[in-house]
Every structure is written in C-alpha cells, then in structure tokens.
Amino acid sequence: MPFYNPVKENRWFRAEKKYSDIKWGDFKEVVAEFTGRIEDWYIKPAETLQKASGHYSFAIMALNCLLIDALSQYYFGAQQSPTEAANGCNKPCESSRSKFMDFVKARIPQLAGTFAPAIKTSKGDLTELEDVLYSGFRCGILHEAHVPLFGGIIGQKNVAEFHPSGFTTYQDPAVGTDCLSVTIDPGHMLALVKAAFTDLVSELLNPDPAFTDRRLRFKEKFESSFGIPINTNI
C-alpha cells in the first residue's frame, strides 16, 4: 500500500490539470495524463533547451538520464531503492542501476553493448555502454555535477562514439596511458528516449494479452508513487 495519499483538489498532476480533474477509473485517461506529465516535465523542457543553444547540452543530458530513470521504474514496476530496503521496507531490493541498464538494453539498444578496451575506474572496469551511461553520465551529472573525464557531451554524427586516445589519459602509469573515452550526443539521445517512451505508451494501451504484464507493472509503480488506485482495463 502507498504511504501517502494526495489531497486531489490541491495538487497539480501536470500543467493545468489537478488530480481532482482526472478520471482515475479510466485507464486510457490515466495513461494520457501520465503522458502529458512526462512531456511537461521532461520532454518539452529538453526540447526548449535544445532549440535555444548548444551550450545547454549538459542540462539536456541530465533530463535524458532522469527520464530513463523514470521510465525504467514504470517499465519494470520498480518501487524501492537499496536505501529504502536498508531502512526497513519489506519489498525485495530493486536497484536503480540494474533497472536503468536493463531498460536501456531492452528499449534503447543504440546506447547498449560491450566495448574494448575497458575503462578502468576506482570501482572496477567498465565494458558496457549502458554502464558508462549510468555510472558516468547519469551518476556523474546528478551526484557530482560533471561527467567523469572518460565521458563527454558533444554534437556528433552518432549518438555514441568511442575515442581510443586524444581525450583522456590515466594518471597512474601502472594503469596505462591513453584511456578510452565515450562521447554522447544529447540531441540524438533525446530522440531515442522519446521513441522509447512513445513505444511504452503504445504498449500500455494495446489490448493484446501480451501486454497485460506491462500494464500490471505500470499499475504497481503508479499506485505506489501517487497513492491512487487504478485499474488496467482497456
């Protein structure tokens, strides 16, 4: 059961729409309003920044990573972080890292896959692009206010490009000299994340029994986050 319930008439679910204005028993309307919320809070701001200046690429990248985080939780029905588990929650621990990476592999394969040589870090070797995206870009931006030097945000032909030399070197001679670097184009990435979101919404609204589990996972996360029971009838 959710820990909190909203006072519907006093809270905004998205721009110009209060909780009290939504028919929560209508799954199609719930998905439509959820879609509007994601567009209002993530996609439109990123698109506005993209049109304004290339110098806003850092913020666009942050929104890309935040949106993948959010979508992965609704895709897998994830509700709990390791911190919550340590504080006594009774659900099994659900790692945001694993859900983020699994979502990228499943829904944005252009940002997944193995590479060599490995990028050596203090926490171990990185050999998967989806791990670089999480550990370097997502965690770097959100927790350290920068992308580690093995990563870069740049406009380029491909969404992700690898640079064996010329961008980064290791400080410790025992580790080696040139460090493989990964650069990401945030505009290309935004287009891919938007497409993954569109596909997820389409699946939620598809009455085919093949997508029943997708709706149930969405319901689990939605009810936990918003404290409002919904059905999944199409």
Backbone bond lengths (Angstrom), bond angles and torsions (degrees), N, CA, C in turn:
res aa  C-N    CA-C-N  psi(-1)  N-CA   C-N-CA  omega(-1)  CA-C   N-CA-C  phi
1 M - - - 1.456 - - 1.527 109.97 -
2 P 1.347 117.91 146.00 1.463 120.07 178.32 1.520 110.82 -68.27
3 F 1.306 116.20 152.86 1.461 122.14 -178.68 1.524 112.14 -83.13
4 Y 1.335 116.28 -27.64 1.460 121.04 -177.19 1.533 110.54 -126.39
5 N 1.326 115.33 154.18 1.458 122.43 171.61 1.517 108.89 -124.71
6 P 1.325 118.14 141.95 1.466 120.10 180.00 1.534 111.71 -80.85
7 V 1.325 116.61 147.88 1.465 121.01 165.96 1.522 104.60 -85.08
8 K 1.321 116.28 98.25 1.457 121.98 -163.68 1.530 113.85 -58.88
9 E 1.331 117.32 -38.97 1.463 119.00 -175.74 1.528 112.74 -74.64
10 N 1.339 117.20 -9.70 1.468 120.60 -177.07 1.522 113.83 -112.06
11 R 1.320 117.30 1.91 1.466 119.01 -176.37 1.522 110.88 -123.17
12 W 1.346 115.12 143.73 1.460 121.49 177.48 1.520 108.65 -95.23
13 F 1.341 115.62 127.88 1.457 120.07 176.08 1.522 110.65 -84.12
14 R 1.298 115.44 -35.61 1.463 121.86 173.84 1.523 107.38 -156.01
15 A 1.314 117.64 -178.26 1.460 120.64 -179.16 1.526 110.64 -56.58
16 E 1.333 115.94 125.41 1.465 123.57 174.45 1.526 113.63 65.65
17 K 1.320 118.39 19.90 1.462 120.16 178.99 1.538 109.34 -142.78
18 K 1.336 115.92 114.37 1.448 120.72 177.17 1.528 110.58 -85.35
19 Y 1.318 115.65 160.58 1.459 121.14 176.92 1.527 110.43 -55.15
20 S 1.317 117.21 -38.27 1.461 121.37 -176.29 1.521 112.84 -70.57
21 D 1.331 118.21 -12.45 1.465 121.80 -178.79 1.527 113.13 -92.43
22 I 1.318 116.82 1.32 1.465 121.21 -173.86 1.521 110.30 -107.50
23 K 1.330 116.77 137.08 1.460 122.59 175.74 1.536 108.02 -85.65
24 W 1.306 115.86 94.88 1.456 120.85 -172.33 1.523 113.10 -70.83
25 G 1.330 117.95 -17.35 1.450 120.66 177.48 1.516 114.05 -82.02
26 D 1.331 116.60 -6.08 1.465 122.59 -179.36 1.527 107.97 -103.87
27 F 1.338 116.88 104.77 1.464 119.94 -174.38 1.521 111.84 -61.88
28 K 1.329 117.32 -37.85 1.463 119.59 179.71 1.532 110.75 -62.51
29 E 1.323 117.28 -38.86 1.470 119.66 177.74 1.525 110.59 -69.39
30 V 1.325 117.09 -38.74 1.466 120.05 177.63 1.526 110.49 -59.17
31 V 1.329 116.00 -45.66 1.469 119.86 -179.99 1.528 110.15 -65.61
32 A 1.324 117.71 -39.16 1.463 121.11 178.62 1.524 111.01 -62.46
33 E 1.335 116.56 -42.88 1.459 119.85 -179.62 1.531 110.89 -71.31
34 F 1.314 116.71 -36.82 1.459 120.17 175.00 1.524 110.05 -62.47
35 T 1.325 116.54 -41.58 1.465 120.98 177.38 1.525 110.05 -59.90
36 G 1.339 116.68 -45.07 1.455 120.17 178.04 1.511 112.51 -61.78
37 R 1.324 116.32 -38.09 1.466 120.73 179.09 1.524 110.81 -63.02
38 I 1.334 116.71 -47.14 1.460 120.90 178.82 1.532 110.65 -62.26
39 E 1.322 116.75 -42.09 1.468 120.12 179.17 1.528 110.93 -64.36
40 D 1.337 117.06 -44.06 1.463 121.21 -177.91 1.524 112.52 -66.12
41 W 1.322 116.80 -38.69 1.460 120.72 -170.23 1.524 114.27 -95.31
42 Y 1.328 117.11 -23.43 1.457 120.11 -176.22 1.534 112.47 -120.94
43 I 1.342 116.00 -58.55 1.456 120.15 -168.29 1.524 112.48 -71.15
44 K 1.322 117.94 -50.80 1.470 120.20 -178.70 1.536 112.23 -61.60
45 P 1.347 119.52 -44.41 1.465 118.30 175.49 1.524 113.12 -58.75
46 A 1.346 116.92 -41.06 1.461 119.84 179.46 1.524 111.07 -65.25
47 E 1.346 116.61 -41.16 1.463 120.25 178.93 1.525 111.26 -65.90
48 T 1.314 116.98 -37.81 1.471 121.06 178.41 1.521 110.43 -64.19
49 L 1.315 116.77 -44.00 1.462 120.93 178.53 1.527 110.83 -64.55
50 Q 1.332 116.26 -38.98 1.467 121.11 -179.21 1.523 110.87 -62.74
51 K 1.326 117.41 -39.63 1.463 121.72 179.95 1.524 111.95 -73.52
52 A 1.324 116.10 -28.30 1.465 119.89 -173.31 1.518 112.90 -75.45
53 S 1.334 116.82 -47.04 1.460 118.93 -174.67 1.516 111.27 -169.90
54 G 1.330 116.01 143.73 1.456 120.53 173.79 1.513 112.50 -66.92
55 H 1.339 116.43 -17.66 1.456 120.60 179.64 1.527 111.91 -72.89
56 Y 1.326 117.61 -7.47 1.460 120.74 179.33 1.530 111.52 -96.64
57 S 1.316 116.78 14.63 1.466 121.19 -175.95 1.525 112.32 -61.12
58 F 1.331 117.21 -33.54 1.460 120.53 179.80 1.529 110.31 -60.93
59 A 1.343 116.38 -44.68 1.462 120.56 179.72 1.527 111.19 -67.60
60 I 1.339 117.29 -37.59 1.467 120.41 177.34 1.523 109.81 -62.79
61 M 1.322 116.72 -41.75 1.456 120.49 178.95 1.517 110.78 -62.96
62 A 1.329 117.13 -40.16 1.461 120.95 177.79 1.527 110.60 -61.11
63 L 1.328 117.32 -44.28 1.462 121.04 178.86 1.524 111.23 -65.42
64 N 1.337 116.86 -37.87 1.473 119.90 175.29 1.522 111.12 -56.77
65 C 1.323 115.82 -48.03 1.466 120.39 -177.27 1.518 111.49 -67.79
66 L 1.336 116.94 -40.55 1.458 120.61 177.14 1.525 110.90 -60.86
67 L 1.331 116.22 -41.00 1.456 119.97 -177.67 1.529 111.08 -68.29
68 I 1.325 117.33 -40.19 1.465 119.24 175.42 1.524 110.18 -61.21
69 D 1.326 116.48 -42.40 1.460 120.18 176.77 1.526 110.78 -55.77
70 A 1.326 116.54 -48.38 1.462 121.16 -177.74 1.524 111.01 -64.89
71 L 1.326 117.19 -49.03 1.459 120.39 -177.15 1.522 111.81 -63.39
72 S 1.322 117.48 -36.43 1.464 120.28 -179.76 1.522 110.97 -63.07
73 Q 1.320 117.47 -34.78 1.461 120.76 179.74 1.527 111.10 -68.23
74 Y 1.332 117.45 -41.36 1.462 120.41 179.05 1.527 111.23 -74.40
75 Y 1.307 116.90 -30.86 1.461 121.23 179.24 1.525 111.25 -67.23
76 F 1.347 116.03 -41.57 1.458 120.33 -176.59 1.532 113.18 -99.70
77 G 1.333 118.00 -5.30 1.450 119.65 -175.52 1.512 112.25 69.83
78 A 1.329 116.83 27.64 1.471 121.42 -177.71 1.518 110.01 -74.77
79 Q 1.334 115.43 138.87 1.454 119.28 -177.72 1.518 114.13 -127.77
80 Q 1.288 118.50 -16.55 1.445 119.12 -163.89 1.519 111.67 -132.82
81 S 1.318 115.46 139.53 1.453 121.41 175.50 1.527 109.49 -97.81
82 P 1.337 117.97 163.25 1.468 119.49 175.97 1.523 112.85 -57.52
83 T 1.341 117.83 -34.34 1.466 121.08 178.60 1.520 110.67 -62.72
84 E 1.326 116.57 -43.23 1.462 120.33 178.55 1.520 110.65 -62.73
85 A 1.310 116.58 -39.34 1.461 120.08 179.44 1.526 110.48 -62.38
86 A 1.333 116.12 -41.70 1.463 120.71 179.85 1.525 111.53 -65.25
87 N 1.330 116.69 -25.82 1.460 120.83 -178.35 1.529 112.81 -90.04
88 G 1.335 117.41 9.39 1.442 119.54 170.39 1.509 116.95 105.99
89 C 1.335 119.84 7.39 1.460 120.22 175.84 1.531 109.09 -64.68
90 N 1.318 116.67 150.82 1.458 119.30 -173.40 1.520 114.42 -98.37
91 K 1.353 118.38 -0.76 1.460 119.96 175.95 1.528 110.08 -84.30
92 P 1.328 117.24 153.04 1.461 119.24 175.70 1.528 111.33 -58.80
93 C 1.307 115.91 147.41 1.463 120.94 -179.10 1.525 109.87 -63.41
94 E 1.316 116.73 132.79 1.455 122.43 178.34 1.525 108.19 -123.09
95 S 1.302 117.72 108.29 1.452 122.63 -174.09 1.521 111.54 -75.31
96 S 1.327 116.57 128.71 1.456 119.54 176.89 1.526 110.51 -65.10
97 R 1.328 117.22 -31.55 1.462 121.00 179.21 1.520 110.77 -63.59
98 S 1.326 116.87 -49.34 1.461 119.34 -177.94 1.520 111.11 -66.04
99 K 1.346 118.11 -38.88 1.457 120.90 -179.71 1.529 110.06 -67.89
100 F 1.322 117.67 -41.35 1.462 122.39 177.59 1.525 109.83 -59.05
101 M 1.322 116.29 -51.27 1.458 120.60 -176.64 1.531 111.58 -67.20
102 D 1.329 116.87 -40.51 1.460 119.55 179.46 1.523 111.52 -65.50
103 F 1.323 116.59 -36.52 1.465 119.79 178.46 1.523 110.49 -66.12
104 V 1.321 116.67 -43.31 1.465 120.00 178.91 1.520 110.18 -61.17
105 K 1.328 117.28 -44.97 1.466 120.38 -179.85 1.527 111.70 -62.35
106 A 1.335 115.96 -38.37 1.463 120.17 -176.00 1.521 113.16 -80.34
107 R 1.334 117.26 -36.09 1.458 119.88 -168.86 1.528 114.76 -118.81
108 I 1.329 118.24 -16.85 1.474 121.06 178.52 1.532 107.63 -134.16
109 P 1.332 117.66 65.79 1.466 120.61 -173.55 1.526 113.67 -63.64
110 Q 1.333 117.58 -17.86 1.465 120.29 177.45 1.534 111.38 -65.56
111 L 1.330 116.41 -15.99 1.464 121.22 179.87 1.530 111.58 -112.83
112 A 1.321 116.06 24.81 1.464 120.85 -179.86 1.523 109.80 -134.43
113 G 1.323 114.94 163.42 1.460 120.40 177.66 1.522 111.68 127.62
114 T 1.316 115.48 160.99 1.456 121.19 -178.87 1.524 110.60 -88.65
115 F 1.322 115.01 158.46 1.466 121.46 177.72 1.522 109.12 -148.22
116 A 1.323 115.55 166.29 1.463 122.34 177.13 1.522 108.08 -148.08
117 P 1.322 117.09 151.30 1.462 127.84 -2.83 1.520 112.05 -72.46
118 A 1.319 116.65 163.99 1.455 121.54 -179.63 1.521 111.14 -66.63
119 I 1.308 116.14 150.70 1.470 122.25 170.12 1.517 106.80 -90.43
120 K 1.312 116.56 119.00 1.455 121.06 -176.76 1.535 110.03 -87.19
121 T 1.327 116.06 129.57 1.463 121.49 177.92 1.519 108.84 -129.24
122 S 1.331 116.49 171.30 1.463 121.03 179.16 1.524 111.89 -66.79
123 K 1.341 117.32 -17.67 1.461 121.59 -178.65 1.532 112.58 -105.30
124 G 1.328 116.21 7.18 1.457 119.29 179.38 1.513 111.96 125.16
125 D 1.319 116.04 177.59 1.459 121.66 -177.46 1.526 111.26 -83.59
126 L 1.325 115.93 142.03 1.458 122.54 173.44 1.525 108.04 -104.62
127 T 1.335 116.15 123.93 1.459 120.50 -179.19 1.531 112.36 -130.67
128 E 1.341 117.41 2.77 1.461 121.74 -179.52 1.531 109.33 -123.85
129 L 1.329 115.61 134.24 1.455 120.14 -178.12 1.523 111.29 -60.98
130 E 1.351 117.51 -39.41 1.459 120.09 -179.94 1.526 111.88 -64.34
131 D 1.335 117.11 -28.21 1.469 121.04 176.82 1.526 110.37 -75.26
132 V 1.330 117.06 -38.39 1.466 120.66 174.44 1.527 109.69 -61.14
133 L 1.332 116.02 -41.38 1.455 120.49 179.46 1.527 110.65 -61.82
134 Y 1.339 116.82 -41.78 1.459 119.75 -179.63 1.535 111.87 -77.02
135 S 1.331 116.07 -56.96 1.464 120.11 -173.09 1.517 112.88 -69.90
136 G 1.333 116.08 -38.21 1.452 119.70 -177.73 1.511 113.85 -87.84
137 F 1.326 116.56 -57.89 1.465 120.42 -173.68 1.525 111.90 -80.27
138 R 1.319 117.91 -54.99 1.463 120.17 -177.26 1.527 111.44 -62.01
139 C 1.342 116.68 -56.46 1.463 119.87 -176.77 1.529 112.01 -71.91
140 G 1.325 116.13 -34.65 1.459 118.82 178.52 1.516 111.96 -62.28
141 I 1.319 116.80 -48.80 1.469 120.87 -179.13 1.522 111.06 -66.89
142 L 1.324 117.58 -46.95 1.458 120.62 -171.18 1.524 112.96 -79.81
143 H 1.334 118.14 -27.31 1.459 119.73 -176.05 1.528 114.15 -109.92
144 E 1.324 117.06 -25.51 1.462 119.80 -174.47 1.519 113.38 -121.28
145 A 1.339 117.04 -0.14 1.468 123.01 177.23 1.527 113.06 64.86
146 H 1.311 117.41 21.25 1.466 120.90 174.39 1.523 108.85 -165.35
147 V 1.319 115.99 161.55 1.460 121.45 172.83 1.519 108.02 -89.42
148 P 1.326 119.69 132.97 1.467 120.11 176.91 1.526 110.35 -53.22
149 L 1.315 116.16 156.56 1.459 120.53 -172.23 1.521 114.03 -65.30
150 F 1.329 118.35 -13.12 1.465 118.54 174.76 1.527 111.46 -79.26
151 G 1.328 117.95 -2.59 1.453 121.97 177.53 1.510 111.37 -121.71
152 G 1.323 116.29 163.39 1.451 120.95 177.95 1.514 110.79 -155.81
153 I 1.329 115.93 151.06 1.462 122.89 178.24 1.521 107.03 -112.14
154 I 1.342 116.50 118.74 1.462 119.14 -172.12 1.526 110.30 -156.75
155 G 1.327 116.13 148.29 1.456 119.80 171.71 1.521 109.66 -76.08
156 Q 1.332 116.40 129.55 1.458 119.79 -175.01 1.520 109.39 -157.68
157 K 1.336 116.21 175.09 1.460 121.31 -175.77 1.521 112.05 -66.45
158 N 1.329 117.07 -44.53 1.457 122.04 -176.82 1.525 110.59 -106.41
159 V 1.328 115.85 157.48 1.459 118.61 -179.37 1.526 110.85 -63.88
160 A 1.337 117.73 -36.12 1.460 121.82 177.14 1.516 109.65 -133.90
161 E 1.321 116.21 136.74 1.460 121.07 177.87 1.519 109.48 -135.93
162 F 1.337 115.70 147.91 1.461 122.39 -176.76 1.530 109.29 -110.75
163 H 1.337 115.47 139.11 1.465 121.38 -176.49 1.524 108.50 -128.67
164 P 1.345 117.54 105.16 1.467 120.20 -177.99 1.527 113.43 -62.55
165 S 1.336 116.92 -27.92 1.469 120.17 -178.28 1.526 108.78 -154.22
166 G 1.322 114.06 171.32 1.458 119.89 174.45 1.519 115.55 93.55
167 F 1.325 118.51 -10.16 1.462 121.57 -179.69 1.526 112.58 -115.73
168 T 1.342 116.34 -39.90 1.460 120.30 -171.91 1.522 110.60 -146.61
169 T 1.335 116.26 144.40 1.462 121.39 172.62 1.528 108.56 -128.50
170 Y 1.321 115.87 157.24 1.465 120.89 175.53 1.530 109.51 -80.67
171 Q 1.326 116.24 144.59 1.459 120.35 177.66 1.518 111.78 -76.62
172 D 1.334 116.42 -33.84 1.460 121.29 -175.35 1.532 109.73 -89.48
173 P 1.319 118.24 115.25 1.469 120.14 179.47 1.524 113.36 -58.27
174 A 1.320 116.63 -27.21 1.461 119.55 -179.68 1.525 111.43 -68.71
175 V 1.331 117.26 -24.60 1.464 121.62 179.23 1.518 110.38 -79.71
176 G 1.298 116.12 -38.96 1.461 120.91 -178.40 1.503 110.72 144.98
177 T 1.308 116.95 -165.35 1.460 120.89 -179.22 1.525 109.78 -112.34
178 D 1.311 117.17 -88.01 1.471 119.83 -177.59 1.523 111.65 -67.99
179 C 1.329 114.73 136.09 1.456 121.69 176.48 1.521 108.65 -107.94
180 L 1.319 116.80 130.15 1.459 120.43 175.15 1.527 109.19 -58.46
181 S 1.323 116.94 134.72 1.455 121.70 178.31 1.523 110.19 -118.76
182 V 1.332 116.11 148.93 1.458 122.97 179.26 1.517 108.96 -121.16
183 T 1.333 116.88 125.43 1.457 120.81 176.62 1.530 109.26 -112.54
184 I 1.334 115.45 143.40 1.455 122.56 -178.60 1.521 109.63 -122.66
185 D 1.326 116.78 136.88 1.459 121.53 172.65 1.530 107.75 -91.88
186 P 1.341 119.03 112.52 1.468 120.27 -174.43 1.521 113.54 -68.33
187 G 1.331 117.64 -27.42 1.458 119.90 177.56 1.509 111.44 -69.20
188 H 1.341 116.92 -45.99 1.465 120.51 175.80 1.521 110.66 -61.67
189 M 1.325 116.16 -40.32 1.456 120.07 -179.59 1.529 110.69 -64.89
190 L 1.307 117.92 -40.46 1.463 121.52 178.55 1.525 110.52 -58.27
191 A 1.313 117.47 -43.08 1.462 121.09 179.04 1.527 111.24 -61.33
192 L 1.326 117.09 -39.81 1.454 120.95 179.69 1.524 111.62 -69.29
193 V 1.333 116.93 -40.22 1.470 120.49 179.80 1.527 109.64 -67.40
194 K 1.325 117.07 -40.51 1.466 120.66 176.81 1.529 110.97 -60.43
195 A 1.313 116.95 -41.75 1.469 120.85 179.00 1.529 110.85 -64.56
196 A 1.334 116.78 -39.89 1.463 120.28 177.80 1.518 110.67 -64.36
197 F 1.327 117.16 -37.86 1.461 121.49 177.58 1.527 110.93 -66.01
198 T 1.315 116.77 -44.40 1.468 121.22 178.31 1.525 111.03 -59.53
199 D 1.334 116.37 -42.12 1.468 120.59 178.97 1.525 111.12 -64.66
200 L 1.334 116.93 -40.43 1.460 120.54 179.63 1.524 110.79 -63.00
201 V 1.335 117.15 -44.20 1.463 121.01 178.94 1.525 110.12 -61.91
202 S 1.329 117.25 -41.92 1.460 121.17 179.13 1.524 111.28 -60.89
203 E 1.312 116.90 -39.61 1.459 121.00 179.41 1.526 111.32 -68.42
204 L 1.328 117.15 -38.77 1.460 120.61 178.68 1.525 111.38 -61.75
205 L 1.313 116.63 -32.36 1.463 121.38 -177.06 1.523 113.42 -96.15
206 N 1.317 116.90 2.12 1.465 121.27 -179.99 1.531 108.96 -87.16
207 P 1.347 118.04 119.24 1.477 120.18 -177.03 1.524 114.49 -71.98
208 D 1.315 118.07 -6.22 1.455 120.58 179.24 1.538 109.43 -55.86
209 P 1.334 118.01 131.24 1.476 120.58 179.30 1.527 113.87 -55.23
210 A 1.318 116.83 -20.22 1.461 119.91 178.80 1.525 111.89 -60.87
211 F 1.344 116.38 -21.78 1.462 119.99 -177.04 1.526 112.45 -107.12
212 T 1.331 117.03 11.65 1.467 120.23 177.65 1.522 111.38 -60.77
213 D 1.320 116.58 -44.63 1.466 120.14 179.81 1.518 111.36 -63.04
214 R 1.335 117.26 -35.52 1.462 120.50 178.25 1.529 110.15 -61.49
215 R 1.332 116.42 -42.52 1.464 120.18 179.50 1.529 111.66 -67.62
216 L 1.332 116.68 -38.88 1.458 119.81 179.86 1.523 111.55 -66.17
217 R 1.315 116.70 -38.01 1.469 119.81 177.07 1.528 110.37 -66.77
218 F 1.318 116.77 -41.33 1.461 121.21 176.39 1.534 109.74 -59.84
219 K 1.318 116.85 -45.53 1.465 122.23 -179.62 1.525 110.83 -59.18
220 E 1.332 116.20 -44.23 1.468 120.53 -178.66 1.518 111.40 -59.81
221 K 1.325 116.53 -47.79 1.457 120.27 179.72 1.521 111.23 -68.57
222 F 1.324 117.01 -42.43 1.463 121.61 -177.31 1.528 111.18 -60.65
223 E 1.309 116.53 -49.03 1.462 120.07 -177.99 1.523 111.49 -65.55
224 S 1.325 117.15 -36.00 1.454 120.73 177.62 1.531 111.38 -65.94
225 S 1.322 116.61 -37.79 1.461 120.95 -176.48 1.521 113.39 -79.10
226 F 1.343 116.63 -39.08 1.459 120.11 -170.11 1.522 114.99 -110.66
227 G 1.332 117.78 -6.08 1.450 120.12 175.53 1.512 114.55 67.23
228 I 1.336 117.41 22.91 1.456 121.89 -178.24 1.526 108.74 -125.50
229 P 1.332 117.98 123.03 1.472 119.25 177.66 1.515 111.57 -71.18
230 I 1.326 116.44 136.93 1.459 120.94 176.76 1.527 108.13 -130.84
231 N 1.326 116.42 157.64 1.460 119.49 171.93 1.519 108.25 -103.78
232 T 1.305 115.54 172.21 1.477 119.11 -178.35 1.518 110.30 -120.24
233 N 1.320 117.49 26.05 1.458 121.46 178.95 1.523 111.05 -72.92
234 I 1.314 116.94 131.32 1.463 122.27 179.49 1.524 108.97 -100.16
